[in-house]
Amino acid sequence: MTSLYSIGLGIGTQNSKGEWLEVFYPKPLLQPETAVADAIAAVVNYSGGNQVISLTSKQVEALATALAATTATELASIVASFKNSTQPLVATLLAEDTAPASVPEGYLKLHLLSHRLVKPHGTNLTGLFGALKNIAWTNEGAIDIDELPKRQLEARLAGRMLSVDCVDKFPKMTNYVVPTGVRIAHTARVRLGAHIGEGTTIMHEGFVNFNAGTLGVSMIEGRISAGVTVGEGSDLGGGCSTMGTLSGGGNIVISVGKESLIGANAGIGIPLGDRCIVESGLYITAGTKLALLDDQNQLVRHVKARELAGKSDLLFRRNSLTGTVECKANRSAVALNEELHAHN
């Protein structure tokens, strides 16, 4: 009996040296049923541990047949179509949720996030940057940076234009996964590995990094940095920012609770609880000195913002007369406009 953390059967791109650049997994599996894991393991000669196995045409046919006899009939149909592939095929089997050691392993974990099979911080991504290659993402697919000049020349000689959309280690999510029930106005601003909850709207200036995202209905017009999660019913206003683990947040996990609002051009460097509001233009970091006010707007004491991390029902604002950053109880709930969030 084979017990596995995750399995991905995919189609990828390799450079001229046979090194993997990227992998597309149409239907990744998380904690697959034993019968499914056994069927795949037997065909690919899996010997244990975390393995990346290139697939032959004979193995593809055998996999389709073996999977058809299990509950994974949809995956069986997908694998059956692999026989028409002109691109290299791969089976990635992960016995444990350990740091990704290769491109196929890293891409499988990014797919798990964007398929909503795991939430941000729900899978080990330690060392992911080192495992992935910096790629030229073009209208002809992923191209190794070192091979780009030759490909550009070949395209020109053939009368084609090779358009380089970006140079990055992460592709845009929608070239691999389009989650159900979302609106994304500018797809290049959402990286593979983003977790986009059902009902989320991401406007043109919204950005979502990998291992980050929304957990439900949200309006995103600002930046969700790596590692940051946004709770159900929250709103990130235009140009606002959340400080992630890659942008100065260190090991602090920044999050936004439910029904909270970060105003336009505002930002946070601490976790927010539920039903919190940060005034437009105000950036709160862990060391920001706050005047804590009571219900009568009287000063109770001064605190550092880190002391209020994760607390709910707070309003953060700047006193327009003194410039003092104040915090008091938030008496109004944030309700997102239902019409704006219609996805049908």
C-alpha positions as semicolon CSV with decimal commas, in nm:
position;residue;x (nm);y (nm);z (nm)
1;M;0,000;0,000;0,000
2;T;0,137;0,337;-0,107
3;S;0,079;0,641;0,114
4;L;0,164;0,971;-0,054
5;Y;0,130;1,339;0,033
6;S;0,074;1,453;-0,325
7;I;0,090;1,336;-0,686
8;G;0,112;1,539;-1,003
9;L;0,099;1,406;-1,358
10;G;0,206;1,686;-1,586
11;I;0,330;1,834;-1,911
12;G;0,637;2,053;-1,899
13;T;0,910;2,241;-2,077
14;Q;1,280;2,158;-2,073
15;N;1,581;2,351;-2,199
16;S;1,835;2,211;-2,444
17;K;2,016;2,040;-2,155
18;G;1,705;1,847;-2,056
19;E;1,653;2,057;-1,742
20;W;1,296;2,131;-1,637
21;L;1,183;2,491;-1,673
22;E;0,816;2,457;-1,576
23;V;0,541;2,198;-1,538
24;F;0,165;2,216;-1,586
25;Y;-0,037;1,974;-1,371
26;P;-0,400;1,969;-1,495
27;K;-0,530;1,785;-1,187
28;P;-0,289;1,760;-0,894
29;L;-0,381;1,526;-0,612
30;L;-0,344;1,594;-0,240
31;Q;-0,334;1,288;-0,012
32;P;-0,464;1,062;-0,289
33;E;-0,661;0,748;-0,215
34;T;-0,445;0,444;-0,160
35;A;-0,584;0,266;-0,467
36;V;-0,500;0,566;-0,687
37;A;-0,152;0,602;-0,539
38;D;-0,090;0,228;-0,581
39;A;-0,200;0,235;-0,946
40;I;0,031;0,524;-1,033
41;A;0,323;0,393;-0,829
42;A;0,310;0,052;-0,997
43;V;0,318;0,195;-1,351
44;V;0,601;0,445;-1,294
45;N;0,809;0,205;-1,082
46;Y;0,801;0,437;-0,782
47;S;1,055;0,328;-0,521
48;G;0,973;0,562;-0,234
49;G;1,047;0,913;-0,112
50;N;0,995;1,225;-0,321
51;Q;1,054;1,138;-0,685
52;V;1,035;1,307;-1,026
53;I;0,993;1,048;-1,303
54;S;0,988;1,121;-1,676
55;L;0,706;0,936;-1,850
56;T;0,724;0,729;-2,167
57;S;0,437;0,685;-2,411
58;K;0,389;0,326;-2,292
59;Q;0,366;0,442;-1,930
60;V;0,109;0,704;-2,028
61;E;-0,114;0,437;-2,185
62;A;-0,068;0,211;-1,884
63;L;-0,147;0,497;-1,644
64;A;-0,469;0,583;-1,826
65;T;-0,582;0,221;-1,809
66;A;-0,483;0,176;-1,445
67;L;-0,650;0,500;-1,332
68;A;-0,970;0,420;-1,520
69;A;-1,014;0,125;-1,283
70;T;-1,005;0,359;-0,979
71;T;-1,216;0,650;-0,863
72;A;-0,981;0,890;-1,046
73;T;-1,168;0,867;-1,377
74;E;-1,126;1,237;-1,457
75;L;-0,750;1,210;-1,415
76;A;-0,756;0,894;-1,628
77;S;-0,918;1,088;-1,912
78;I;-0,662;1,366;-1,881
79;V;-0,372;1,122;-1,884
80;A;-0,517;0,947;-2,189
81;S;-0,485;1,278;-2,377
82;F;-0,114;1,292;-2,288
83;K;-0,044;1,047;-2,570
84;N;-0,078;1,338;-2,814
85;S;0,179;1,552;-2,634
86;T;0,489;1,677;-2,813
87;Q;0,620;1,810;-2,482
88;P;0,797;1,606;-2,210
89;L;0,572;1,439;-1,955
90;V;0,642;1,384;-1,587
91;A;0,508;1,212;-1,278
92;T;0,594;1,383;-0,950
93;L;0,526;1,179;-0,638
94;L;0,578;1,334;-0,295
95;A;0,587;1,102;0,002
96;E;0,639;1,386;0,247
97;D;0,572;1,758;0,262
98;T;0,938;1,858;0,260
99;A;1,119;2,148;0,094
100;P;1,093;2,126;-0,287
101;A;1,421;2,004;-0,436
102;S;1,339;2,043;-0,806
103;V;1,132;2,242;-1,054
104;P;0,861;1,972;-1,088
105;E;0,829;1,949;-0,709
106;G;0,808;2,327;-0,671
107;Y;0,546;2,360;-0,943
108;L;0,336;2,083;-0,790
109;K;0,323;2,270;-0,461
110;L;0,235;2,598;-0,635
111;H;-0,047;2,416;-0,815
112;L;-0,178;2,280;-0,483
113;L;-0,213;2,638;-0,360
114;S;-0,380;2,779;-0,669
115;H;-0,615;2,479;-0,696
116;R;-0,721;2,561;-0,336
117;L;-0,610;2,218;-0,218
118;V;-0,397;2,383;0,050
119;K;-0,412;2,731;0,202
120;P;-0,118;2,970;0,223
121;H;0,141;2,834;0,468
122;G;-0,024;2,494;0,420
123;T;0,269;2,335;0,237
124;N;0,646;2,352;0,281
125;L;0,799;2,598;0,032
126;T;1,136;2,637;0,201
127;G;1,407;2,704;-0,058
128;L;1,158;2,740;-0,345
129;F;1,348;3,033;-0,499
130;G;1,660;2,821;-0,522
131;A;1,472;2,533;-0,683
132;L;1,308;2,739;-0,959
133;K;1,480;2,886;-1,263
134;N;1,454;3,243;-1,385
135;I;1,259;3,211;-1,709
136;A;1,170;3,426;-2,009
137;W;0,793;3,389;-2,039
138;T;0,701;3,444;-2,404
139;N;0,420;3,398;-2,653
140;E;0,596;3,072;-2,745
141;G;0,614;2,947;-2,390
142;A;0,890;2,927;-2,130
143;I;1,244;2,980;-2,260
144;D;1,571;2,941;-2,073
145;I;1,733;3,283;-2,035
146;D;2,061;3,157;-2,182
147;E;1,877;3,028;-2,489
148;L;1,663;3,338;-2,543
149;P;1,894;3,524;-2,789
150;K;1,908;3,221;-3,019
151;R;1,529;3,179;-3,006
152;Q;1,476;3,549;-3,079
153;L;1,702;3,528;-3,383
154;E;1,529;3,211;-3,508
155;A;1,190;3,378;-3,475
156;R;1,301;3,687;-3,668
157;L;1,454;3,477;-3,945
158;A;1,123;3,293;-3,975
159;G;0,930;3,619;-3,992
160;R;0,788;3,590;-3,639
161;M;0,802;3,820;-3,341
162;L;0,900;3,651;-3,014
163;S;0,729;3,858;-2,746
164;V;0,886;3,840;-2,400
165;D;0,606;3,916;-2,156
166;C;0,820;3,899;-1,843
167;V;1,138;3,751;-1,693
168;D;1,064;3,586;-1,361
169;K;1,078;3,265;-1,161
170;F;0,700;3,258;-1,130
171;P;0,449;3,257;-1,418
172;K;0,106;3,411;-1,399
173;M;-0,147;3,186;-1,230
174;T;-0,413;3,194;-1,501
175;N;-0,183;3,020;-1,752
176;Y;-0,203;2,718;-1,521
177;V;-0,512;2,753;-1,301
178;V;-0,829;2,962;-1,325
179;P;-1,017;2,910;-0,997
180;T;-1,394;2,903;-1,004
181;G;-1,598;3,207;-0,905
182;V;-1,336;3,479;-0,934
183;R;-1,278;3,794;-1,137
184;I;-0,922;3,898;-1,222
185;A;-0,894;4,220;-1,421
186;H;-0,518;4,200;-1,491
187;T;-0,403;3,837;-1,492
188;A;-0,030;3,919;-1,501
189;R;-0,061;4,056;-1,146
190;V;-0,148;3,720;-0,991
191;R;0,138;3,470;-0,964
192;L;0,110;3,093;-0,974
193;G;0,090;2,979;-0,614
194;A;-0,166;3,244;-0,522
195;H;-0,473;3,116;-0,336
196;I;-0,779;3,305;-0,466
197;G;-1,094;3,232;-0,268
198;E;-1,436;3,180;-0,421
199;G;-1,604;3,515;-0,484
200;T;-1,287;3,727;-0,489
201;T;-1,255;4,021;-0,726
202;I;-0,906;4,144;-0,811
203;M;-0,909;4,479;-0,985
204;H;-0,644;4,607;-1,229
205;E;-0,404;4,738;-0,964
206;G;-0,453;4,441;-0,733
207;F;-0,157;4,204;-0,691
208;V;-0,135;3,861;-0,528
209;N;0,197;3,688;-0,468
210;F;0,259;3,314;-0,427
211;N;0,176;3,146;-0,093
212;A;-0,070;3,428;-0,028
213;G;-0,424;3,529;-0,112
214;T;-0,785;3,538;-0,007
215;L;-0,992;3,284;0,182
216;G;-1,334;3,388;0,053
217;V;-1,525;3,683;-0,090
218;S;-1,294;3,985;-0,101
219;M;-1,232;4,299;-0,307
220;I;-0,862;4,342;-0,385
221;E;-0,736;4,670;-0,528
222;G;-0,408;4,665;-0,338
223;R;-0,112;4,433;-0,286
224;I;-0,120;4,097;-0,110
225;S;0,246;4,019;-0,048
226;A;0,399;3,672;-0,010
227;G;0,268;3,490;0,294
228;V;-0,027;3,724;0,357
229;T;-0,386;3,598;0,382
230;V;-0,706;3,802;0,363
231;G;-1,021;3,681;0,536
232;E;-1,378;3,655;0,411
233;G;-1,550;3,985;0,334
234;S;-1,243;4,208;0,358
235;D;-1,151;4,492;0,123
236;L;-0,803;4,612;0,022
237;G;-0,837;4,962;-0,120
238;G;-0,657;5,101;-0,424
239;G;-0,279;5,115;-0,390
240;C;-0,273;4,974;-0,036
241;S;0,000;4,738;0,079
242;T;0,050;4,442;0,309
243;M;0,401;4,373;0,433
244;G;0,497;4,015;0,350
245;T;0,783;3,794;0,459
246;L;0,973;3,898;0,144
247;S;0,930;4,272;0,196
248;G;1,058;4,341;0,546
249;G;0,808;4,145;0,750
250;G;1,068;3,893;0,863
251;N;0,912;3,585;1,017
252;I;0,595;3,766;1,127
253;V;0,295;3,622;0,946
254;I;0,081;3,913;0,832
255;S;-0,289;3,851;0,782
256;V;-0,615;4,042;0,750
257;G;-0,915;3,905;0,933
258;K;-1,276;3,893;0,824
259;E;-1,476;4,202;0,719
260;S;-1,181;4,438;0,749
261;L;-1,082;4,736;0,535
262;I;-0,742;4,874;0,445
263;G;-0,804;5,212;0,286
264;A;-0,655;5,341;-0,037
265;N;-0,276;5,389;-0,022
266;A;-0,266;5,258;0,335
267;G;-0,068;4,960;0,458
268;I;-0,004;4,719;0,742
269;G;0,300;4,554;0,893
270;I;0,104;4,378;1,166
271;P;-0,173;4,116;1,149
272;L;-0,524;4,260;1,166
273;G;-0,811;4,088;1,341
274;D;-1,173;4,087;1,226
275;R;-1,371;4,404;1,146
276;C;-1,071;4,638;1,153
277;I;-1,026;4,957;0,951
278;V;-0,704;5,132;0,854
279;E;-0,762;5,488;0,734
280;S;-0,662;5,576;0,378
281;G;-0,299;5,679;0,347
282;L;-0,198;5,544;0,687
283;Y;0,079;5,282;0,705
284;I;0,094;5,088;1,031
285;T;0,419;4,903;1,110
286;A;0,497;4,698;1,419
287;G;0,684;4,990;1,574
288;T;0,424;5,260;1,501
289;K;0,340;5,450;1,820
290;L;-0,037;5,465;1,873
291;A;-0,255;5,672;2,100
292;L;-0,511;5,427;2,235
293;L;-0,846;5,603;2,284
294;D;-1,156;5,508;2,481
295;D;-1,522;5,546;2,370
296;Q;-1,507;5,916;2,465
297;N;-1,195;5,972;2,252
298;Q;-0,990;6,017;2,568
299;L;-0,631;5,892;2,579
300;V;-0,592;5,566;2,769
301;R;-0,222;5,507;2,699
302;H;0,036;5,490;2,424
303;V;0,122;5,153;2,273
304;K;0,331;5,010;1,990
305;A;0,118;4,870;1,708
306;R;0,266;4,523;1,762
307;E;0,078;4,510;2,096
308;L;-0,250;4,518;1,903
309;A;-0,153;4,254;1,647
310;G;-0,446;4,024;1,568
311;K;-0,694;4,221;1,780
312;S;-1,043;4,266;1,634
313;D;-1,279;4,565;1,604
314;L;-1,014;4,836;1,581
315;L;-1,004;5,161;1,387
316;F;-0,663;5,304;1,301
317;R;-0,656;5,671;1,199
318;R;-0,434;5,978;1,197
319;N;-0,541;6,287;1,388
320;S;-0,557;6,560;1,124
321;L;-0,471;6,832;1,379
322;T;-0,180;6,674;1,566
323;G;-0,062;6,407;1,322
324;T;-0,084;6,149;1,600
325;V;-0,175;5,795;1,496
326;E;-0,476;5,688;1,699
327;C;-0,656;5,361;1,760
328;K;-1,005;5,312;1,898
329;A;-1,286;5,061;1,889
330;N;-1,447;5,025;1,546
331;R;-1,823;5,053;1,581
332;S;-1,906;5,003;1,212
333;A;-1,889;4,677;1,023
334;V;-1,751;4,660;0,672
335;A;-2,002;4,517;0,423
336;L;-1,890;4,458;0,067
337;N;-2,123;4,559;-0,211
338;E;-2,299;4,239;-0,324
339;E;-2,357;4,373;-0,675
340;L;-1,985;4,441;-0,722
341;H;-1,908;4,085;-0,619
342;A;-2,149;3,912;-0,857
343;H;-1,953;3,662;-1,068
344;N;-2,225;3,542;-1,297
